[in-house]
Amino acid sequence: RVGRSGGKSFLYDIVNNVHSGLDVDKLDYFMRDTKAALGESQQSMPERFITHARVAWCADAKRWGICWPTRMAGEAVRLFRVRFDMHNKVYQHRKVKPIEYLVRDILELAAPHFKYPVSSQDGEITGWFTIKDALTNPEAFIDLDDSVLSRIACFDSNHPDMVKCRALIWRSKHRQLYKFIGQTKSEEKYSPQQIADIIDEIVAGGNTSAGSSQSGNPEEIPDSDVEEDEEAGMSQKHTPGKNGSVRSISAPLSQGARPLCAEDLIVETYVVHFGQKKENPVNFMHFYDKDAPERGEWVGKRVAESAYEEEMPARFEARGVRVFLKRTEAKKSAWDGFKKWAKNNKQTLSNPPATGDEDE
């Protein structure tokens, strides 16, 4: 934001609005992703925010800024709700994150070993680069596209890391993905060391349960991944659930099977919000009065929440802990260990919220 005087600084807010977060970049991906991922059209609402945007003097902030009519404050809440819904239903969905983590592991394993050529406009090879090299070399980086996984799979190397890469790529093609185990509601923020401690607790609790269940009856695990378990060929039994539905019960680990270990688990803290964490993002916006065009007085001001209280959600942020499993045959142990950890730490097990309206 260097190079523009105070009277022109609002120009930056068109593409990157650091004050309210409402800019054309956000409006663009709202329209694109809701249509592509959910089949829903958000065309009219973003267009209204573009059409009615005006530059006005924001007295409380002592700057010129992009403002909207006061009547659009409620629409602004609905617009920011789209962000919450997209992160909840798409970007951070419990079926999307396992794929993301699997691809991450492939790239991390391949980063120091996989090499690919970079050529000049004349077609001559100017060098061979690893993914690690490409992080600091723009010329090499722009050659990394969606074909990288296929190129890694075909790379001629028997290094142990590359063998693991090809095994993970095979799993991705055959839908033997990492598994979502469960999640909790939690307002706590965890450090990396605390995450490592959570993993250790889950492993200890899961292996204790696995040992005690060898001669007992297997216990129910969540319904959410029944179809995925069948795809992975996981050892299962089935029993009727409520209303005659079928629930999945994983058999305990067989004698001699490798117990659950820390490397099998991924624990993440997830956060989904309307754009300003726990705050109402509309409180960061400025609005002009409906008679501003007639009076010629373009002054931006805040709008009280009481003016659009019917649009207000119960909360603006959902936060919690999620657990994913890399080795699917240990799902029963992981689930038992996760339940024990949640109980010992007074955490509430939950499914991801559908909207921002659920009460805690």
Buried (B, 14 or more C-beta within 10 A) or exposed (E): EEEEEEEEBBEBBEEEBEBBBBBBEBBEBBBEBBEEBBEEEBEEBBEBBEEBBBBBBBEEEEBBBBBBBBBBBBBBBEBBBBBBBBBBBBBBBBEBBBBEBBBEBBBEBBBEBBBBEBEEEEEEEEBEBBBBBBEEBEEBBEBBEEEBBEBBBEBEBEBEBBEBBBEBBEBBEEEBBBBBBBBBBBEEEBEEEEBEBBBBBBBBBBBBBBEEBEEEEBBEBBEBBBEBBEBBEBBBEEEEEEEEEEBBBBEBBEEEBEBBEEEBBBBBBBBBBBBBEEEBBBEBBBBBBEEBEEEEEBBBBBBEBEBBEEBBBEBBBBBBBBBBBBBBBBBBBBBBBBBBBBEEEEBEBBEBBEEBEBEE
